[in-house]
Amino acid sequence: MIKTFKSLPDKYPNIPDKVWQFIRFGVVGSISSAIHYGVYCLVVLIANVNIAFTSGYGVGLICNFFLTSYFTFQSKPSSRKAIGFGASHLVNYILEISLLNIFVWMDCDKFIAPILVLIVVVPINFLLLSLVFAHKKKE
């Protein structure tokens, strides 16, 4: 399946590389978000939303880094990229946990609030990660 997905740009050469990169970002983001949300839903049954959200975020973050490196931006992980990835995700985490608490404060269901958070932060995260991985050709 991965081989088929990787061959799509060759089959559709008129589609710009950035579009394919954004599609790969969406696939990786969906996988990472599903992991994050799954862990959140399990932990929120026994802990508050902040602990549950942070737990899910941490588990998803590790998977996300390697998938983002290899699949989205097709580059090898490095300590420099890990630091940039971590920094961009620190900004992202602060934004997400703040939005989560705002949505919960507004009486949004604790199982729906994380989904609303993702709708807001996904485009911001893509822009931040594009900056981190944009220098792959210099390495």
Buried (B, 14 or more C-beta within 10 A) or exposed (E): EEEEEEEEBEEEEEEEEEEBBBBBBEEBBEBBBEBBBEBBBEBBEEEEBEEBBBBBBEBBBEBBBEBBBBBBBBBEEEEEBBEBBBEBBEBBBEBBBEBBBEBBEEEBEBEEBBEBBBEEBBEBBBEBBBEBBEEBEEE
